[in-house]
Amino acid sequence: MYYTLKTTNVYRVPTVEDALRLRKHLERTCTGELVAFSYKTKYIKSKGDIVDKYQVVTATVAIDNEKEPEGVMTVDMEVEF
C-alpha cells in the first residue's frame, strides 16, 4: 500500500490579502494539517520599471503519519517490474 504523507503546493495569487485568504481557506478545508505556509512578492518589470506584482505562495500539508499511516490518502497504482 502507498500512502501520501505530505504535499507541497505552489500558488500564484494577485495580492498579499489573497495569500492570507488562501491560508485561511487551506486551514479550514485541506485534508491533513497545514504545517508550513509562506508567500513572496514577485515583480513584473518592463524596461527596468515595475509594472505589476503578484504573490507566490508555498503551502505544505502533512496528511498522514510516516511511522504509522492511517491511510488518510492512499495512492492506487499498478507497478510494472
PyMOL commands that place a pseudoatom at each C-alpha (Angstrom):
pseudoatom trace, name=CA, resn=MET, resi=1, chain=A, elem=C, hetatm=0, pos=[0.000, 0.000, 0.000]
pseudoatom trace, name=CA, resn=TYR, resi=2, chain=A, elem=C, hetatm=0, pos=[1.232, 3.515, -0.829]
pseudoatom trace, name=CA, resn=TYR, resi=3, chain=A, elem=C, hetatm=0, pos=[0.415, 6.463, 1.442]
pseudoatom trace, name=CA, resn=THR, resi=4, chain=A, elem=C, hetatm=0, pos=[0.562, 10.176, 0.775]
pseudoatom trace, name=CA, resn=LEU, resi=5, chain=A, elem=C, hetatm=0, pos=[2.439, 11.600, 3.760]
pseudoatom trace, name=CA, resn=LYS, resi=6, chain=A, elem=C, hetatm=0, pos=[2.978, 15.234, 2.858]
pseudoatom trace, name=CA, resn=THR, resi=7, chain=A, elem=C, hetatm=0, pos=[2.323, 17.501, -0.098]
pseudoatom trace, name=CA, resn=THR, resi=8, chain=A, elem=C, hetatm=0, pos=[3.641, 20.928, -1.064]
pseudoatom trace, name=CA, resn=ASN, resi=9, chain=A, elem=C, hetatm=0, pos=[1.735, 23.122, -3.500]
pseudoatom trace, name=CA, resn=VAL, resi=10, chain=A, elem=C, hetatm=0, pos=[2.800, 26.409, -5.038]
pseudoatom trace, name=CA, resn=TYR, resi=11, chain=A, elem=C, hetatm=0, pos=[0.173, 29.004, -5.988]
pseudoatom trace, name=CA, resn=ARG, resi=12, chain=A, elem=C, hetatm=0, pos=[0.187, 32.379, -7.695]
pseudoatom trace, name=CA, resn=VAL, resi=13, chain=A, elem=C, hetatm=0, pos=[-2.237, 34.952, -6.269]
pseudoatom trace, name=CA, resn=PRO, resi=14, chain=A, elem=C, hetatm=0, pos=[-2.614, 38.668, -7.038]
pseudoatom trace, name=CA, resn=THR, resi=15, chain=A, elem=C, hetatm=0, pos=[-2.198, 40.255, -3.585]
pseudoatom trace, name=CA, resn=VAL, resi=16, chain=A, elem=C, hetatm=0, pos=[-0.968, 39.676, -0.034]
pseudoatom trace, name=CA, resn=GLU, resi=17, chain=A, elem=C, hetatm=0, pos=[-4.599, 39.754, 1.094]
pseudoatom trace, name=CA, resn=ASP, resi=18, chain=A, elem=C, hetatm=0, pos=[-5.363, 36.921, -1.346]
pseudoatom trace, name=CA, resn=ALA, resi=19, chain=A, elem=C, hetatm=0, pos=[-2.418, 34.949, 0.050]
pseudoatom trace, name=CA, resn=LEU, resi=20, chain=A, elem=C, hetatm=0, pos=[-3.756, 35.345, 3.585]
pseudoatom trace, name=CA, resn=ARG, resi=21, chain=A, elem=C, hetatm=0, pos=[-7.268, 34.341, 2.452]
pseudoatom trace, name=CA, resn=LEU, resi=22, chain=A, elem=C, hetatm=0, pos=[-5.772, 31.254, 0.807]
pseudoatom trace, name=CA, resn=ARG, resi=23, chain=A, elem=C, hetatm=0, pos=[-4.070, 30.354, 4.090]
pseudoatom trace, name=CA, resn=LYS, resi=24, chain=A, elem=C, hetatm=0, pos=[-7.361, 30.550, 5.991]
pseudoatom trace, name=CA, resn=HIS, resi=25, chain=A, elem=C, hetatm=0, pos=[-9.088, 28.501, 3.284]
pseudoatom trace, name=CA, resn=LEU, resi=26, chain=A, elem=C, hetatm=0, pos=[-6.423, 25.784, 3.427]
pseudoatom trace, name=CA, resn=GLU, resi=27, chain=A, elem=C, hetatm=0, pos=[-6.534, 25.656, 7.230]
pseudoatom trace, name=CA, resn=ARG, resi=28, chain=A, elem=C, hetatm=0, pos=[-10.290, 25.021, 7.055]
pseudoatom trace, name=CA, resn=THR, resi=29, chain=A, elem=C, hetatm=0, pos=[-10.542, 22.684, 4.088]
pseudoatom trace, name=CA, resn=CYS, resi=30, chain=A, elem=C, hetatm=0, pos=[-7.337, 20.736, 3.433]
pseudoatom trace, name=CA, resn=THR, resi=31, chain=A, elem=C, hetatm=0, pos=[-7.034, 17.028, 4.151]
pseudoatom trace, name=CA, resn=GLY, resi=32, chain=A, elem=C, hetatm=0, pos=[-4.421, 16.959, 6.885]
pseudoatom trace, name=CA, resn=GLU, resi=33, chain=A, elem=C, hetatm=0, pos=[-2.689, 19.789, 8.738]
pseudoatom trace, name=CA, resn=LEU, resi=34, chain=A, elem=C, hetatm=0, pos=[-1.176, 22.906, 7.217]
pseudoatom trace, name=CA, resn=VAL, resi=35, chain=A, elem=C, hetatm=0, pos=[2.381, 22.724, 8.583]
pseudoatom trace, name=CA, resn=ALA, resi=36, chain=A, elem=C, hetatm=0, pos=[4.140, 25.394, 6.519]
pseudoatom trace, name=CA, resn=PHE, resi=37, chain=A, elem=C, hetatm=0, pos=[2.964, 28.474, 4.670]
pseudoatom trace, name=CA, resn=SER, resi=38, chain=A, elem=C, hetatm=0, pos=[4.904, 31.289, 3.068]
pseudoatom trace, name=CA, resn=TYR, resi=39, chain=A, elem=C, hetatm=0, pos=[4.490, 33.885, 0.374]
pseudoatom trace, name=CA, resn=LYS, resi=40, chain=A, elem=C, hetatm=0, pos=[6.875, 36.089, -1.551]
pseudoatom trace, name=CA, resn=THR, resi=41, chain=A, elem=C, hetatm=0, pos=[6.200, 39.158, -3.655]
pseudoatom trace, name=CA, resn=LYS, resi=42, chain=A, elem=C, hetatm=0, pos=[7.359, 38.906, -7.270]
pseudoatom trace, name=CA, resn=TYR, resi=43, chain=A, elem=C, hetatm=0, pos=[7.595, 41.887, -9.575]
pseudoatom trace, name=CA, resn=ILE, resi=44, chain=A, elem=C, hetatm=0, pos=[6.931, 42.177, -13.287]
pseudoatom trace, name=CA, resn=LYS, resi=45, chain=A, elem=C, hetatm=0, pos=[9.284, 44.694, -14.863]
pseudoatom trace, name=CA, resn=SER, resi=46, chain=A, elem=C, hetatm=0, pos=[9.336, 46.404, -18.219]
pseudoatom trace, name=CA, resn=LYS, resi=47, chain=A, elem=C, hetatm=0, pos=[12.427, 48.355, -19.217]
pseudoatom trace, name=CA, resn=GLY, resi=48, chain=A, elem=C, hetatm=0, pos=[13.577, 48.438, -15.613]
pseudoatom trace, name=CA, resn=ASP, resi=49, chain=A, elem=C, hetatm=0, pos=[10.297, 49.767, -14.218]
pseudoatom trace, name=CA, resn=ILE, resi=50, chain=A, elem=C, hetatm=0, pos=[7.934, 47.740, -12.029]
pseudoatom trace, name=CA, resn=VAL, resi=51, chain=A, elem=C, hetatm=0, pos=[4.633, 47.425, -13.902]
pseudoatom trace, name=CA, resn=ASP, resi=52, chain=A, elem=C, hetatm=0, pos=[2.864, 44.831, -11.751]
pseudoatom trace, name=CA, resn=LYS, resi=53, chain=A, elem=C, hetatm=0, pos=[3.347, 42.428, -8.865]
pseudoatom trace, name=CA, resn=TYR, resi=54, chain=A, elem=C, hetatm=0, pos=[1.929, 39.163, -7.564]
pseudoatom trace, name=CA, resn=GLN, resi=55, chain=A, elem=C, hetatm=0, pos=[2.468, 36.703, -4.715]
pseudoatom trace, name=CA, resn=VAL, resi=56, chain=A, elem=C, hetatm=0, pos=[3.954, 33.222, -4.955]
pseudoatom trace, name=CA, resn=VAL, resi=57, chain=A, elem=C, hetatm=0, pos=[2.545, 31.116, -2.126]
pseudoatom trace, name=CA, resn=THR, resi=58, chain=A, elem=C, hetatm=0, pos=[4.029, 27.825, -0.923]
pseudoatom trace, name=CA, resn=ALA, resi=59, chain=A, elem=C, hetatm=0, pos=[1.867, 25.639, 1.317]
pseudoatom trace, name=CA, resn=THR, resi=60, chain=A, elem=C, hetatm=0, pos=[2.844, 22.293, 2.843]
pseudoatom trace, name=CA, resn=VAL, resi=61, chain=A, elem=C, hetatm=0, pos=[0.218, 19.944, 4.242]
pseudoatom trace, name=CA, resn=ALA, resi=62, chain=A, elem=C, hetatm=0, pos=[1.020, 16.911, 6.421]
pseudoatom trace, name=CA, resn=ILE, resi=63, chain=A, elem=C, hetatm=0, pos=[-1.525, 14.255, 5.524]
pseudoatom trace, name=CA, resn=ASP, resi=64, chain=A, elem=C, hetatm=0, pos=[-0.508, 11.056, 7.277]
pseudoatom trace, name=CA, resn=ASN, resi=65, chain=A, elem=C, hetatm=0, pos=[1.950, 9.760, 9.865]
pseudoatom trace, name=CA, resn=GLU, resi=66, chain=A, elem=C, hetatm=0, pos=[5.116, 8.269, 8.382]
pseudoatom trace, name=CA, resn=LYS, resi=67, chain=A, elem=C, hetatm=0, pos=[5.656, 5.578, 11.027]
pseudoatom trace, name=CA, resn=GLU, resi=68, chain=A, elem=C, hetatm=0, pos=[2.027, 4.541, 11.464]
pseudoatom trace, name=CA, resn=PRO, resi=69, chain=A, elem=C, hetatm=0, pos=[-0.031, 5.742, 8.485]
pseudoatom trace, name=CA, resn=GLU, resi=70, chain=A, elem=C, hetatm=0, pos=[-3.779, 5.612, 8.888]
pseudoatom trace, name=CA, resn=GLY, resi=71, chain=A, elem=C, hetatm=0, pos=[-4.485, 5.528, 5.174]
pseudoatom trace, name=CA, resn=VAL, resi=72, chain=A, elem=C, hetatm=0, pos=[-5.986, 9.019, 5.029]
pseudoatom trace, name=CA, resn=MET, resi=73, chain=A, elem=C, hetatm=0, pos=[-4.965, 9.405, 1.383]
pseudoatom trace, name=CA, resn=THR, resi=74, chain=A, elem=C, hetatm=0, pos=[-3.737, 6.206, -0.224]
pseudoatom trace, name=CA, resn=VAL, resi=75, chain=A, elem=C, hetatm=0, pos=[-2.302, 6.023, -3.710]
pseudoatom trace, name=CA, resn=ASP, resi=76, chain=A, elem=C, hetatm=0, pos=[-3.668, 3.363, -6.049]
pseudoatom trace, name=CA, resn=MET, resi=77, chain=A, elem=C, hetatm=0, pos=[-1.315, 2.402, -8.851]
pseudoatom trace, name=CA, resn=GLU, resi=78, chain=A, elem=C, hetatm=0, pos=[-0.031, -0.607, -10.664]
pseudoatom trace, name=CA, resn=VAL, resi=79, chain=A, elem=C, hetatm=0, pos=[3.709, -1.087, -10.677]
pseudoatom trace, name=CA, resn=GLU, resi=80, chain=A, elem=C, hetatm=0, pos=[5.319, -2.929, -13.558]
pseudoatom trace, name=CA, resn=PHE, resi=81, chain=A, elem=C, hetatm=0, pos=[8.630, -4.670, -12.957]
for i in range(1, 81): cmd.bond("trace and resi %d" % i, "trace and resi %d" % (i + 1))
show_as sticks, trace
zoom trace
